[in-house]
Amino acid sequence: MLLFLLLTAGVSVFAQDYPDPTILKDGDDYYMTHSPFVYHPGFLIWHSTNLTDWKPIVRACPEFEGSGYAPDLIKYDGRYYIYYPAGNTNYVIYADNIMGPWSKPIDLKVGGIDPGHVVGEDGKRYLFLSNGNAPLVMAQLADDGLSVVSEPDTAYLGWQFPAEWETEGFWLEAPKLMKHGDYYYLTTAEGGTAGPATSHMVVSARSKSIFGPWENSPYNPIVHTYSADEPWWSKGHGTPFEGPDGRWYIVYHAYPNGFHTLGRVSIIEPIEWTEDGWYKSADSSDMRPLFCDMDLSDNFRGGKYGWQWANWKLSRRSSLNKDMNLWLATAQDKSYCAKVRVNIRKGAAGMLLFYDEKAFVGLVADTVNITTYVGSGKSIESGNIFGKRFSLRITNRENKVEIAVRKAFSFKWVVLGSDIDVSGMHHNNYAGFYALRIGLISADTFPCAFRRFRYSTVSH
């Protein structure tokens, strides 16, 4: 089923937690991927030919160390690459076909974050890298793009936004580079990625050489949230690209107003080129709605699960059993209902709304006991009167949650938790840059303990 996502003020929105978008135009095809962070398998790649209809096609990196984020998806000399940071270094994976097989991660052994690939006027390959509040640096890559062959050197100092703007700080990040006409264009993010609603922004600079000097755009910032009254908070991390109609667009991420719990969605809106060779924001009133060919509901036919599920590996620090399997799907609505049929075959099973191991709510049961997690590290223990087979329902109405259970073959729901406030379960309180996701957890191999998962939008 195609899911209608959003059309707000003419802007197309990829309305789930898909942050740090990177997009590749490859002939008539467009490919996009995002930060997986600690969710495995990582780097789900989406495909479109019209920027309207998007379909998931492959997860490029089943296993990786640490938290992978801020990727750069590029194609060079017929080969696809994803550069990304994780664990205080940067990695690359590659494939000769976008569908794979993709290589295992290769450690580039260079610090910094948010790698941005570019081919210079000398024909050599380079990575631009962020160092937070410091200037961007640039390091040369080997011809095959699989190692770094020079020490990073200062490349770009950034654009100074007005001192009175409310941000997290300077935070020069997310370099994306392209050649257009006589110039190289360097697109970056500044202001911090969360925090105040007005923190983030997209900034542009250009140079006739990747070695600089870089001239800042007179139209900066290209994208920015100026007021907390706007529908999208912390707009930033942008990549400009040419669309299939010959027009130009920029993809970036943002939080829905007041809902940091939903994470950052990807937004595509038009830009236009000026007579003096800069790009700037354009009229977006003619943009079409965006569709995503991925239904969140899942019947788990044949013991298989859909693209929407990603694994979180529980640690010893968690109050949940570290040996249980936790699989997460990202919600796309401010108010929604998730239902699932549970069959406890061994150990325990349940459903959660999960941000991280310190911030979650939900219910986990074995054949004897039920634990209802009601937030702030609190839980309620009760006897399991529902048996090995039962249905679970979690309803989230604008960050107010109800948890309910019913016996198999019964129509009566029993509420075990209500009016649970999850509005604070987001990055500004717990870090990580995650979203509050729907989680299925069990001691059994996923998804053996579950049947008929259903996701639906509900009215507030």
C-alpha positions as CSV (number, residue, x, y, z in Angstrom):
1,M,0.0,0.0,0.0
2,L,1.3,3.5,-0.8
3,L,1.4,5.7,2.2
4,F,0.5,9.4,1.6
5,L,3.0,11.2,3.7
6,L,2.6,14.9,3.8
7,L,2.3,18.1,1.8
8,T,2.8,21.1,3.9
9,A,3.0,24.6,2.3
10,G,4.0,23.0,-1.0
11,V,6.9,21.1,0.5
12,S,7.3,17.4,-0.1
13,V,8.0,15.5,3.1
14,F,9.4,12.0,3.7
15,A,7.5,11.7,6.9
16,Q,9.3,9.3,9.1
17,D,12.6,9.5,11.0
18,Y,15.0,9.5,8.1
19,P,17.7,12.2,9.0
20,D,20.8,13.4,7.3
21,P,19.6,12.6,3.8
22,T,22.1,12.1,1.0
23,I,20.8,11.8,-2.6
24,L,22.3,10.6,-5.8
25,K,21.2,11.4,-9.3
26,D,22.2,8.4,-11.5
27,G,20.9,9.0,-15.0
28,D,17.1,8.8,-14.7
29,D,17.3,7.2,-11.3
30,Y,17.5,8.8,-7.9
31,Y,18.8,7.0,-4.8
32,M,18.6,8.3,-1.2
33,T,19.9,7.0,2.1
34,H,20.0,8.3,5.7
35,S,21.7,7.9,9.0
36,P,21.0,4.4,10.6
37,F,22.7,5.3,13.9
38,V,22.8,2.1,16.0
39,Y,19.9,0.4,14.1
40,H,20.9,-2.7,12.1
41,P,20.9,-3.5,9.2
42,G,22.0,0.0,8.1
43,F,21.8,2.4,5.2
44,L,18.4,1.6,3.7
45,I,18.5,2.9,0.1
46,W,15.4,4.3,-1.5
47,H,14.8,4.6,-5.2
48,S,12.7,7.0,-7.3
49,T,12.5,8.3,-10.9
50,N,10.2,11.3,-10.2
51,L,11.1,12.4,-6.6
52,T,7.4,11.7,-5.7
53,D,7.2,7.9,-5.4
54,W,10.0,6.3,-3.3
55,K,10.5,2.6,-2.8
56,P,13.1,0.9,-0.5
57,I,15.4,-1.4,-2.5
58,V,18.3,-2.6,-0.3
59,R,20.0,-2.3,3.0
60,A,23.6,-1.6,2.1
61,C,25.3,-2.4,5.4
62,P,24.0,-5.3,7.5
63,E,26.6,-4.9,10.3
64,F,28.8,-2.0,11.4
65,E,30.5,-0.8,14.5
66,G,29.2,2.1,16.7
67,S,26.7,4.6,15.5
68,G,26.8,5.2,11.7
69,Y,25.4,8.6,10.5
70,A,25.7,11.5,8.1
71,P,26.5,9.4,5.0
72,D,27.5,10.6,1.5
73,L,26.1,8.4,-1.3
74,I,28.1,8.9,-4.5
75,K,28.9,7.2,-7.8
76,Y,32.4,7.4,-9.3
77,D,33.7,5.6,-12.4
78,G,30.8,3.2,-12.4
79,R,31.0,2.2,-8.7
80,Y,28.7,3.2,-5.8
81,Y,30.2,4.4,-2.5
82,I,28.8,5.3,0.9
83,Y,31.1,7.3,3.1
84,Y,30.1,7.6,6.8
85,P,31.5,8.2,10.3
86,A,31.2,5.9,13.2
87,G,33.2,5.3,16.4
88,N,35.7,8.2,16.0
89,T,36.7,7.3,12.5
90,N,35.3,7.2,9.0
91,Y,34.4,4.3,6.8
92,V,33.5,3.5,3.2
93,I,31.4,0.7,1.7
94,Y,31.1,0.1,-2.1
95,A,29.3,-1.9,-4.7
96,D,29.3,-2.2,-8.5
97,N,25.5,-2.5,-8.5
98,I,23.3,-0.4,-6.3
99,M,21.5,-3.6,-5.3
100,G,24.7,-5.0,-4.0
101,P,26.5,-7.0,-2.9
102,W,28.0,-4.2,-0.9
103,S,31.4,-4.5,0.6
104,K,32.1,-4.8,4.3
105,P,33.0,-1.4,6.0
106,I,36.6,-0.3,5.3
107,D,38.2,1.9,8.0
108,L,39.6,5.1,6.3
109,K,41.5,5.8,9.6
110,V,40.8,9.5,9.5
111,G,39.0,11.5,12.2
112,G,36.2,14.0,11.8
113,I,32.5,13.5,10.9
114,D,30.1,13.9,8.0
115,P,32.4,13.0,5.1
116,G,31.7,14.8,1.8
117,H,33.2,13.3,-1.4
118,V,34.4,15.5,-4.3
119,V,36.6,15.1,-7.4
120,G,38.9,18.1,-7.7
121,E,40.0,20.0,-10.8
122,D,43.2,17.9,-10.6
123,G,41.2,14.7,-11.1
124,K,42.0,13.5,-7.6
125,R,39.4,12.4,-5.1
126,Y,39.0,14.2,-1.8
127,L,36.9,14.0,1.4
128,F,35.8,17.1,3.3
129,L,35.2,16.5,7.0
130,S,33.7,18.3,9.9
131,N,35.3,18.9,13.2
132,G,32.4,20.5,15.0
133,N,33.1,24.1,16.0
134,A,36.3,24.1,14.0
135,P,36.8,24.8,10.3
136,L,36.2,22.0,7.7
137,V,39.2,20.0,6.7
138,M,40.0,18.2,3.5
139,A,42.0,15.0,2.9
140,Q,43.0,13.3,-0.3
141,L,41.7,9.8,-1.1
142,A,43.5,7.1,-3.0
143,D,42.3,6.7,-6.6
144,D,40.1,3.8,-5.7
145,G,38.5,5.8,-2.9
146,L,39.2,3.2,-0.2
147,S,41.9,4.9,1.8
148,V,43.2,8.3,2.8
149,V,46.6,9.3,1.4
150,S,47.1,12.8,3.0
151,E,46.8,14.5,6.4
152,P,43.6,16.6,6.7
153,D,44.2,20.2,6.0
154,T,42.0,23.3,6.7
155,A,39.5,23.9,3.9
156,Y,36.6,26.2,4.8
157,L,35.9,28.5,7.8
158,G,32.1,28.7,7.4
159,W,29.6,31.5,7.3
160,Q,29.0,33.6,10.4
161,F,25.3,33.9,11.1
162,P,24.0,36.8,13.3
163,A,25.2,36.5,16.9
164,E,21.6,37.1,18.2
165,W,20.2,34.0,16.5
166,E,19.3,31.2,19.0
167,T,21.3,28.1,18.1
168,E,23.2,25.3,19.8
169,G,26.5,26.9,18.6
170,F,28.5,27.3,15.4
171,W,28.8,23.6,14.5
172,L,30.0,23.6,10.9
173,E,28.9,20.2,9.6
174,A,27.6,18.1,6.7
175,P,29.7,19.2,3.7
176,K,28.2,18.3,0.4
177,L,30.1,19.3,-2.8
178,M,29.2,19.5,-6.5
179,K,30.5,21.1,-9.7
180,H,28.1,23.3,-11.5
181,G,29.3,25.5,-14.4
182,D,32.6,27.1,-13.6
183,Y,32.3,26.7,-9.8
184,Y,32.4,24.1,-7.1
185,Y,29.6,24.6,-4.6
186,L,30.0,23.6,-1.0
187,T,26.8,23.2,1.0
188,T,27.1,22.9,4.7
189,A,25.1,22.9,7.9
190,E,25.5,25.2,10.8
191,G,23.9,26.1,14.2
192,G,23.5,22.6,15.7
193,T,21.1,19.8,14.7
194,A,18.6,19.9,17.6
195,G,18.3,22.1,20.7
196,P,16.2,25.2,20.0
197,A,13.7,25.2,17.2
198,T,15.8,27.8,15.3
199,S,19.2,26.1,15.7
200,H,19.9,24.5,12.3
201,M,20.4,25.9,8.8
202,V,21.8,25.3,5.3
203,V,24.7,27.4,4.1
204,S,26.3,27.7,0.6
205,A,29.7,28.8,-0.6
206,R,31.5,28.5,-4.0
207,S,35.0,28.5,-5.5
208,K,36.6,27.8,-8.8
209,S,38.9,25.4,-7.0
210,I,38.2,22.8,-4.3
211,F,41.3,24.3,-2.6
212,G,39.5,27.6,-2.2
213,P,39.2,30.4,-1.5
214,W,35.5,29.9,-0.8
215,E,33.1,32.8,-1.3
216,N,30.0,32.7,0.9
217,S,26.6,33.0,-0.8
218,P,24.8,36.4,-0.4
219,Y,21.6,34.3,-0.1
220,N,22.7,32.5,3.1
221,P,21.1,30.8,4.9
222,I,19.5,28.9,2.1
223,V,17.2,27.0,4.5
224,H,16.6,28.0,8.2
225,T,13.8,28.0,10.8
226,Y,13.4,31.6,12.0
227,S,10.7,31.1,14.5
228,A,9.3,28.3,16.7
229,D,5.9,29.1,15.2
230,E,7.0,27.6,11.9
231,P,5.8,24.0,11.0
232,W,9.3,22.6,10.8
233,W,12.0,23.0,13.5
234,S,15.8,22.8,13.1
235,K,15.9,22.7,9.3
236,G,19.3,21.8,8.0
237,H,21.8,19.3,6.6
238,G,21.0,20.0,2.9
239,T,22.1,18.6,-0.5
240,P,21.2,20.4,-3.7
241,F,20.5,18.3,-6.8
242,E,19.0,18.5,-10.3
243,G,15.5,17.0,-10.7
244,P,14.1,14.9,-13.5
245,D,12.3,18.0,-14.9
246,G,15.5,20.0,-15.2
247,R,14.6,22.0,-12.2
248,W,16.8,22.1,-9.1
249,Y,15.9,21.0,-5.6
250,I,17.4,20.6,-2.1
251,V,16.8,17.8,0.3
252,Y,17.3,18.4,4.1
253,H,15.9,17.3,7.4
254,A,13.7,18.9,10.1
255,Y,11.7,18.1,13.2
256,P,7.9,18.5,13.1
257,N,6.9,21.4,15.2
258,G,6.6,20.3,18.9
259,F,7.4,16.7,18.1
260,H,11.1,15.9,18.6
261,T,9.8,12.4,19.5
262,L,9.1,11.7,15.8
263,G,12.7,12.4,14.9
264,R,13.8,14.3,11.7
265,V,12.0,13.8,8.4
266,S,13.5,14.4,5.0
267,I,12.1,17.3,3.0
268,I,12.5,18.1,-0.7
269,E,11.8,21.6,-1.9
270,P,12.8,23.6,-5.1
271,I,15.7,25.9,-5.4
272,E,16.6,28.2,-8.3
273,W,19.7,29.6,-9.9
274,T,20.3,33.3,-10.0
275,E,21.8,35.2,-13.0
276,D,25.0,35.7,-11.0
277,G,25.4,32.0,-10.4
278,W,24.1,31.3,-6.9
279,Y,21.3,29.0,-5.8
280,K,18.6,30.1,-3.5
281,S,15.2,29.0,-2.1
282,A,12.4,29.0,-4.7
283,D,8.6,29.1,-4.8
284,S,7.5,25.7,-3.6
285,S,3.8,26.0,-4.3
286,D,3.8,23.6,-7.2
287,M,5.4,20.6,-5.5
288,R,3.6,17.3,-5.6
289,P,2.8,15.1,-2.6
290,L,5.4,12.5,-1.7
291,F,4.6,8.8,-1.5
292,C,6.5,6.0,0.2
293,D,6.0,2.4,-0.9
294,M,6.4,0.9,2.6
295,D,3.4,-0.1,4.7
296,L,4.3,-0.2,8.4
297,S,1.8,-3.0,9.0
298,D,3.3,-6.5,8.7
299,N,1.8,-10.0,8.7
300,F,5.3,-11.6,9.0
301,R,4.4,-14.2,6.4
302,G,6.8,-17.1,6.2
303,G,8.6,-15.8,9.3
304,K,9.9,-12.9,7.3
305,Y,9.7,-9.2,8.2
306,G,9.5,-6.0,6.1
307,W,11.8,-3.1,5.3
308,Q,10.4,-1.1,8.2
309,W,12.1,-3.2,10.9
310,A,15.6,-2.6,12.3
311,N,17.4,-4.2,15.2
312,W,18.6,-2.6,18.4
313,K,21.2,-4.6,20.3
314,L,20.4,-4.3,24.0
315,S,23.3,-3.8,26.4
316,R,24.0,-4.9,29.9
317,R,23.0,-1.5,31.1
318,S,19.4,-1.9,30.0
319,S,16.7,-2.8,32.5
320,L,15.4,-5.0,29.7
321,N,16.9,-8.5,29.2
322,K,20.0,-8.0,27.0
323,D,19.4,-11.4,25.5
324,M,16.0,-10.5,24.0
325,N,15.5,-9.4,20.4
326,L,14.3,-5.8,19.9
327,W,13.1,-4.7,16.5
328,L,11.9,-1.2,15.8
329,A,9.8,0.6,13.3
330,T,9.5,4.3,13.0
331,A,6.1,6.0,13.4
332,Q,5.0,8.6,10.9
333,D,2.1,10.3,12.7
334,K,1.6,12.5,15.7
335,S,-1.2,10.2,16.8
336,Y,-1.2,6.5,16.0
337,C,-2.2,3.0,17.2
338,A,0.0,-0.1,17.0
339,K,-1.5,-3.6,17.6
340,V,0.1,-7.0,17.5
341,R,-0.8,-10.6,18.3
342,V,1.7,-12.2,20.7
343,N,2.5,-15.9,21.1
344,I,4.9,-16.5,24.0
345,R,6.8,-19.6,22.8
346,K,9.8,-19.1,25.1
347,G,10.9,-16.5,27.6
348,A,8.9,-13.3,27.3
349,A,7.6,-11.0,24.6
350,G,5.9,-7.6,24.3
351,M,5.7,-4.2,22.6
352,L,7.3,-0.9,23.5
353,L,7.6,2.7,22.4
354,F,11.4,2.9,22.6
355,Y,13.8,5.8,22.4
356,D,16.8,4.2,24.1
357,E,17.5,2.0,27.0
358,K,16.7,4.8,29.5
359,A,13.6,6.1,27.8
360,F,10.8,3.7,26.8
361,V,7.3,2.6,27.8
362,G,5.3,-0.5,27.0
363,L,4.6,-4.0,28.2
364,V,6.6,-7.3,28.3
365,A,5.0,-10.5,29.5
366,D,6.0,-14.1,30.2
367,T,3.6,-16.9,31.0
368,V,3.5,-15.9,34.7
369,N,4.1,-12.1,35.0
370,I,3.5,-8.9,33.1
371,T,5.7,-5.8,33.4
372,T,4.2,-2.6,32.3
373,Y,6.8,0.2,31.8
374,V,5.2,3.6,32.4
375,G,8.3,5.9,31.9
376,S,10.9,7.6,34.1
377,G,12.4,4.2,34.9
378,K,9.1,3.1,36.6
379,S,7.4,-0.2,36.0
380,I,4.3,-2.0,37.4
381,E,4.4,-5.8,38.0
382,S,1.2,-7.9,37.7
383,G,0.2,-11.5,37.2
384,N,-0.4,-12.7,33.6
385,I,-4.1,-13.5,33.4
386,F,-4.1,-13.4,29.6
387,G,-2.2,-16.6,28.9
388,K,0.5,-17.4,26.3
389,R,-1.5,-15.8,23.4
390,F,-2.9,-12.3,23.6
391,S,-3.1,-9.1,21.7
392,L,-1.2,-5.9,22.6
393,R,-2.2,-2.3,21.8
394,I,-0.3,0.9,22.2
395,T,-2.0,4.1,21.3
396,N,0.0,7.3,21.2
397,R,-2.2,10.5,21.0
398,E,0.2,13.4,20.6
399,N,2.7,12.0,23.1
400,K,0.1,10.7,25.6
401,V,0.2,6.9,25.6
402,E,-2.3,4.1,26.5
403,I,-1.3,0.5,26.9
404,A,-3.9,-2.3,26.6
405,V,-4.1,-6.1,26.4
406,R,-6.8,-8.5,25.5
407,K,-7.0,-12.3,25.6
408,A,-7.1,-14.4,22.5
409,F,-10.6,-14.6,21.0
410,S,-11.8,-11.8,23.3
411,F,-13.1,-8.4,22.2
412,K,-12.5,-6.7,25.6
413,W,-9.3,-4.6,26.0
414,V,-7.9,-4.2,29.5
415,V,-6.0,-1.0,30.0
416,L,-2.8,-1.5,32.0
417,G,-1.4,2.0,31.6
418,S,-2.9,5.3,30.5
419,D,-2.1,9.0,30.0
420,I,1.7,8.2,30.0
421,D,3.6,11.2,28.9
422,V,6.4,10.5,26.4
423,S,6.9,14.0,25.1
424,G,10.4,14.2,26.7
425,M,11.7,11.1,25.1
426,H,13.9,12.7,22.5
427,H,17.5,13.8,21.7
428,N,17.4,17.1,23.8
429,N,17.0,15.0,26.9
430,Y,18.7,11.7,26.1
431,A,21.1,12.5,23.2
432,G,21.6,9.9,20.4
433,F,19.6,11.7,17.7
434,Y,17.0,8.9,17.6
435,A,13.2,8.8,17.4
436,L,10.6,7.2,19.7
437,R,10.0,4.1,17.7
438,I,7.5,1.2,17.9
439,G,9.4,-1.9,19.2
440,L,8.6,-5.6,19.2
441,I,10.7,-7.5,21.8
442,S,11.0,-11.2,22.5
443,A,13.3,-13.9,23.7
444,D,12.3,-15.8,20.6
445,T,13.9,-15.3,17.2
446,F,12.2,-12.3,15.5
447,P,9.4,-12.4,14.4
448,C,8.4,-15.8,15.6
449,A,6.5,-14.6,18.6
450,F,4.3,-12.1,16.6
451,R,1.5,-12.1,14.1
452,R,-0.5,-9.5,12.4
453,F,1.2,-6.2,13.4
454,R,-1.1,-3.3,12.5
455,Y,-0.2,0.4,12.4
456,S,-2.9,3.0,11.9
457,T,-3.4,6.8,12.3
458,V,-5.8,7.8,15.0
459,S,-7.5,11.1,15.7
460,H,-6.5,13.1,18.7
